[in-house]
Amino acid sequence: MSDTMNHDRRRLIGAGLMTIAAAQVGRVRAAEPQRSFGPLKQINAGSLSVGYAEAGPAGGKPVILLHGWPYDIHTYVDVAPLLAASGYRVIVPYLRGYGTTRFHSNETPRNGQQSALAVDAIALMDALKIDKVVVGGCDWGARTACIMAALWPERCKALVSVSGYLIGSQELNRMPLPPKNELEWWYQFYFATERGRAGYEKYTRDFAKLIWQAASPRWSFDDGTFDRSAASFDNPDHVAISIHNYRWRLGLASGEPQYDPLEKQLSRFPVISVPTVTLEGDANGAPHPDPSVYAKKFSGRYAHRNLTGGVGHNLPQEAPRAFAEAIVQADGYARL
């Protein structure tokens, strides 16, 4: 079959599944944004005690949704009830360094490298006795979801990734960018200094709010919405994890040797074979690749959707219905 015919077939299937997904999610009545998840749960998983929110029937099809920096589980506070009403079991964990998630040992390195976060997510699945999930993510969460799908495709039924293929490598990050692009990463260079670490520790909430505003310039979030998420930054490991993540990317901090084999695989930028839907907002103020750059990194059933109307970087919280529809669509691809 020619590439053109394949593309047309995928487009038609994608359009049909999007209609079905919209119908499924559309059964949920429009409501005021949900203010909280209610009581959270806690479970030992790998090196962590993971705090997480859960919604939907215990026997429903499992979905894990992963947040980014500097956000938290409330990225999905309005996505979760939509999916729960459609029969999904929705699990939204705090990443290491956020909320109620804690390390078991004070001796464990406060490591923020990309593969460590993915191992955390697989450990959570093991602890919950979940064999396979639909995984979705935004920002750090999208990178983690992509890594899970690339390295453990047998554990991932389907993938939804905001801003597409975000797997990186220290080698790639050694390459300089044009000055305009480097400017977008100003905080990465700030965090490379001890002044930056001290500044983030002292002004964590002010810093996070600035990132929210720059990354989603047309999202009119109120103080209550921000403060609800900012409480998760009070985690004692938040600053260390955040700083290590950005220093590791630039090769200024070492990772843990146990993750070296995984990073070696990721440095080859593996193609993702699981069914995937990628999303991008038209007002994303954070650094992000053009969808045309990463489309060929997905070899399975694939669709991309650009959202209009001023949708920024924190897409699931700004456009929860569209994100929920993408989860249903990706799940539908997996069933074809």
C-alpha positions as CSV (number, residue, x, y, z in Angstrom):
1,M,0.0,0.0,0.0
2,S,1.4,3.4,-0.9
3,D,2.3,6.0,1.7
4,T,-0.5,8.3,0.4
5,M,-3.1,5.5,0.8
6,N,-1.8,4.7,4.2
7,H,-2.0,8.4,5.2
8,D,-5.5,8.7,3.9
9,R,-6.6,5.6,5.7
10,R,-5.2,6.7,9.0
11,R,-6.8,10.2,8.5
12,L,-10.2,8.6,7.9
13,I,-9.9,6.2,10.8
14,G,-8.7,9.0,13.0
15,A,-11.6,11.2,12.1
16,G,-14.0,8.4,12.8
17,L,-12.5,7.6,16.2
18,M,-12.4,11.3,17.1
19,T,-16.2,11.4,16.5
20,I,-16.7,8.3,18.6
21,A,-14.4,9.7,21.3
22,A,-16.3,13.0,21.4
23,A,-19.6,11.1,21.7
24,Q,-18.3,9.0,24.6
25,V,-16.9,12.0,26.5
26,G,-19.9,14.1,25.5
27,R,-22.2,12.0,27.6
28,V,-20.8,13.8,30.6
29,R,-22.8,17.0,31.3
30,A,-21.0,20.3,31.2
31,A,-20.1,21.3,34.7
32,E,-18.1,23.8,36.7
33,P,-14.4,22.9,36.9
34,Q,-13.7,20.4,39.6
35,R,-11.9,21.9,42.6
36,S,-10.2,18.8,43.9
37,F,-9.7,15.1,43.5
38,G,-11.0,14.3,47.0
39,P,-9.0,11.9,49.3
40,L,-5.7,10.8,47.8
41,K,-4.2,7.3,48.0
42,Q,-0.6,6.2,48.9
43,I,1.3,3.1,47.7
44,N,4.8,1.8,47.9
45,A,6.3,1.5,44.5
46,G,10.0,1.0,43.8
47,S,12.1,3.6,45.7
48,L,9.0,5.7,46.4
49,S,5.9,6.0,48.4
50,V,3.7,7.4,45.7
51,G,0.7,9.7,46.4
52,Y,-1.9,9.5,43.7
53,A,-5.5,10.4,42.8
54,E,-7.9,7.8,41.4
55,A,-11.2,8.1,39.7
56,G,-13.6,5.7,38.0
57,P,-14.6,2.1,38.5
58,A,-11.9,-0.2,40.0
59,G,-12.6,-2.7,37.1
60,G,-12.4,0.0,34.4
61,K,-9.8,0.2,31.7
62,P,-6.7,1.7,33.4
63,V,-5.3,5.1,32.4
64,I,-2.2,6.7,33.9
65,L,-1.9,10.5,33.5
66,L,1.5,12.1,34.2
67,H,2.0,15.8,35.1
68,G,5.0,18.0,34.4
69,W,7.0,20.8,35.9
70,P,6.1,23.1,37.5
71,Y,2.6,21.6,37.6
72,D,1.0,18.8,39.5
73,I,-1.9,16.2,39.5
74,H,-4.4,19.0,39.1
75,T,-3.4,19.2,35.4
76,Y,-5.9,16.4,35.1
77,V,-8.5,17.5,37.7
78,D,-11.1,18.0,35.0
79,V,-9.9,15.3,32.7
80,A,-10.3,12.5,35.2
81,P,-14.1,12.8,35.8
82,L,-14.7,12.8,32.1
83,L,-12.8,9.6,31.6
84,A,-14.2,8.1,34.8
85,A,-17.7,8.7,33.5
86,S,-16.8,6.8,30.3
87,G,-15.7,3.8,32.3
88,Y,-12.0,4.3,32.7
89,R,-10.0,3.7,35.9
90,V,-8.0,6.9,36.0
91,I,-4.7,7.1,38.1
92,V,-2.9,10.4,38.5
93,P,0.3,10.1,40.5
94,Y,2.5,12.8,41.9
95,L,5.9,12.6,40.3
96,R,9.0,12.3,42.6
97,G,9.5,15.6,44.3
98,Y,5.8,16.6,44.3
99,G,2.9,16.4,46.7
100,T,2.7,13.4,49.0
101,T,5.2,11.3,47.0
102,R,8.3,10.5,49.2
103,F,11.5,8.5,48.9
104,H,11.8,5.6,51.3
105,S,15.4,6.3,52.1
106,N,17.3,9.5,52.7
107,E,20.2,7.9,51.0
108,T,18.5,7.6,47.6
109,P,19.9,10.2,45.2
110,R,17.3,13.0,44.4
111,N,17.6,12.1,40.7
112,G,15.5,13.9,38.1
113,Q,16.9,12.2,34.9
114,Q,14.3,11.2,32.3
115,S,14.6,7.4,32.6
116,A,14.3,7.5,36.4
117,L,10.8,9.0,36.2
118,A,9.8,6.4,33.6
119,V,11.0,3.6,35.9
120,D,8.9,5.2,38.7
121,A,5.8,4.9,36.5
122,I,6.4,1.2,35.7
123,A,7.0,0.5,39.4
124,L,3.7,2.1,40.1
125,M,2.0,-0.1,37.6
126,D,3.6,-3.1,39.2
127,A,2.5,-2.0,42.7
128,L,-1.0,-1.5,41.5
129,K,-0.9,-4.9,39.7
130,I,-1.7,-3.3,36.4
131,D,-0.3,-5.1,33.4
132,K,-1.1,-2.6,30.6
133,V,-2.4,1.0,30.5
134,V,-3.2,3.9,28.2
135,V,-0.7,6.4,29.3
136,G,-1.0,10.2,28.7
137,G,1.2,13.1,29.7
138,C,2.1,16.8,29.4
139,D,5.6,18.4,29.7
140,W,7.8,16.1,31.9
141,G,4.8,13.8,31.9
142,A,4.7,13.6,28.1
143,R,8.4,12.8,28.0
144,T,7.9,10.1,30.7
145,A,4.9,8.6,28.8
146,C,6.9,8.5,25.5
147,I,9.8,6.7,27.3
148,M,7.4,4.1,28.7
149,A,5.9,3.5,25.3
150,A,9.3,3.3,23.6
151,L,11.1,1.0,26.2
152,W,8.1,-1.0,27.5
153,P,5.6,-1.2,24.7
154,E,4.2,-4.4,26.2
155,R,3.0,-2.3,29.2
156,C,1.5,0.5,27.1
157,K,-1.8,-0.1,25.3
158,A,-1.8,3.4,23.8
159,L,-0.2,6.8,24.2
160,V,-1.3,10.5,24.3
161,S,1.5,13.0,24.3
162,V,1.2,16.8,24.4
163,S,3.8,18.3,22.1
164,G,4.7,14.9,20.7
165,Y,8.0,13.0,20.9
166,L,10.0,14.5,23.7
167,I,12.6,11.9,24.4
168,G,16.0,13.6,24.8
169,S,19.7,12.8,25.4
170,Q,22.7,14.5,27.0
171,E,24.5,14.2,23.7
172,L,21.8,16.1,21.8
173,N,21.7,18.7,24.4
174,R,25.4,19.5,23.9
175,M,24.5,20.9,20.5
176,P,24.0,24.7,20.6
177,L,20.8,26.2,19.4
178,P,20.2,29.5,17.6
179,P,20.2,32.4,20.1
180,K,16.4,32.9,19.9
181,N,15.8,29.3,20.9
182,E,18.4,29.4,23.7
183,L,16.6,32.4,25.1
184,E,13.5,30.2,25.6
185,W,15.5,28.0,27.8
186,W,16.7,30.8,30.1
187,Y,15.7,28.9,33.3
188,Q,17.7,25.9,32.3
189,F,20.9,28.0,32.3
190,Y,19.8,29.7,35.5
191,F,19.4,26.4,37.2
192,A,22.9,25.4,36.2
193,T,24.2,27.9,38.7
194,E,24.1,27.8,42.5
195,R,22.5,31.2,42.4
196,G,19.7,29.6,40.4
197,R,19.3,26.8,42.8
198,A,19.1,29.3,45.7
199,G,16.7,31.5,43.8
200,Y,14.3,28.6,43.0
201,E,14.4,27.5,46.6
202,K,13.6,31.0,47.8
203,Y,11.1,32.0,45.2
204,T,9.6,28.6,44.2
205,R,6.0,29.8,43.9
206,D,6.9,33.1,42.2
207,F,9.1,31.2,39.8
208,A,6.4,28.6,39.0
209,K,3.7,31.3,38.4
210,L,6.0,33.1,36.0
211,I,6.5,29.8,34.0
212,W,2.7,29.2,34.0
213,Q,2.2,32.7,32.6
214,A,4.9,32.5,30.0
215,A,4.0,28.9,28.9
216,S,0.2,29.6,28.6
217,P,0.0,33.4,27.9
218,R,-3.8,33.2,27.2
219,W,-4.8,31.0,30.1
220,S,-6.5,33.2,32.7
221,F,-6.0,31.0,35.7
222,D,-6.9,32.5,39.1
223,D,-4.9,32.5,42.3
224,G,-6.9,29.6,43.7
225,T,-6.1,27.4,40.7
226,F,-2.4,28.2,41.0
227,D,-2.2,27.9,44.8
228,R,-3.9,24.4,44.7
229,S,-1.1,23.1,42.5
230,A,1.7,25.2,44.2
231,A,1.1,23.4,47.5
232,S,2.7,20.3,45.9
233,F,6.0,22.2,45.5
234,D,6.3,22.1,49.3
235,N,7.6,18.6,48.9
236,P,11.1,18.4,50.6
237,D,12.6,17.0,47.4
238,H,11.0,19.3,44.9
239,V,13.9,21.7,44.5
240,A,16.6,19.0,44.3
241,I,14.7,17.0,41.7
242,S,13.9,20.1,39.6
243,I,17.5,21.3,39.6
244,H,19.0,17.9,38.9
245,N,16.6,17.3,36.0
246,Y,17.8,20.4,34.2
247,R,21.5,20.0,35.1
248,W,21.4,16.4,34.0
249,R,20.1,17.4,30.6
250,L,23.1,19.7,30.0
251,G,25.5,17.1,31.3
252,L,26.3,19.2,34.4
253,A,25.1,16.5,36.8
254,S,25.5,12.7,36.7
255,G,22.7,10.2,36.6
256,E,22.7,6.9,38.5
257,P,24.6,4.0,36.8
258,Q,21.6,1.8,37.1
259,Y,19.8,3.9,34.4
260,D,22.8,3.9,32.0
261,P,21.4,1.1,29.8
262,L,18.1,2.8,29.5
263,E,19.7,6.1,28.6
264,K,21.8,4.4,26.0
265,Q,18.6,3.1,24.3
266,L,17.0,6.5,24.6
267,S,20.0,8.2,23.0
268,R,19.1,6.3,19.8
269,F,15.7,8.0,19.8
270,P,13.7,4.8,19.4
271,V,10.5,4.8,17.3
272,I,7.3,4.4,19.3
273,S,5.2,1.6,17.9
274,V,2.1,1.8,20.2
275,P,-1.0,3.6,18.9
276,T,-0.6,7.3,19.6
277,V,-2.4,10.6,19.5
278,T,-0.3,13.8,19.9
279,L,-1.8,17.2,20.7
280,E,-0.5,20.8,20.5
281,G,-2.1,24.1,21.5
282,D,-2.0,27.2,19.3
283,A,-0.7,29.4,22.2
284,N,2.0,27.2,23.7
285,G,4.6,29.6,24.9
286,A,7.1,26.9,26.1
287,P,9.8,25.5,23.8
288,H,8.3,22.7,21.7
289,P,9.0,21.0,18.4
290,D,6.8,21.4,15.3
291,P,4.5,18.4,14.8
292,S,6.1,17.7,11.4
293,V,9.4,17.1,13.1
294,Y,8.2,14.1,15.1
295,A,5.4,12.5,13.1
296,K,7.7,9.8,11.8
297,K,8.7,8.8,15.3
298,F,5.4,7.0,15.7
299,S,5.1,3.8,13.6
300,G,1.8,2.6,14.8
301,R,-1.7,4.0,14.3
302,Y,-1.2,7.7,14.8
303,A,-3.1,11.0,14.7
304,H,-2.2,14.6,15.6
305,R,-4.5,17.4,16.5
306,N,-3.8,21.1,16.8
307,L,-6.1,22.9,19.3
308,T,-7.1,26.5,18.7
309,G,-8.6,29.1,20.9
310,G,-5.6,30.1,22.9
311,V,-4.6,26.7,24.3
312,G,-1.2,26.9,26.0
313,H,1.4,24.5,27.4
314,N,-0.7,23.0,30.2
315,L,-3.1,21.6,27.6
316,P,-5.0,19.0,29.7
317,Q,-6.0,21.6,32.3
318,E,-6.8,24.3,29.7
319,A,-8.7,21.9,27.3
320,P,-9.7,18.9,29.4
321,R,-12.4,17.7,27.0
322,A,-10.1,17.6,24.1
323,F,-7.5,15.7,26.1
324,A,-10.0,13.2,27.3
325,E,-11.2,12.7,23.7
326,A,-7.6,12.0,22.7
327,I,-7.4,9.3,25.4
328,V,-10.5,7.6,24.1
329,Q,-9.3,7.9,20.5
330,A,-5.9,6.4,21.3
331,D,-7.6,3.6,23.1
332,G,-9.8,3.0,20.1
333,Y,-6.8,2.8,17.9
334,A,-5.5,0.0,20.1
335,R,-8.7,-2.0,19.6
336,L,-8.6,-1.9,15.8
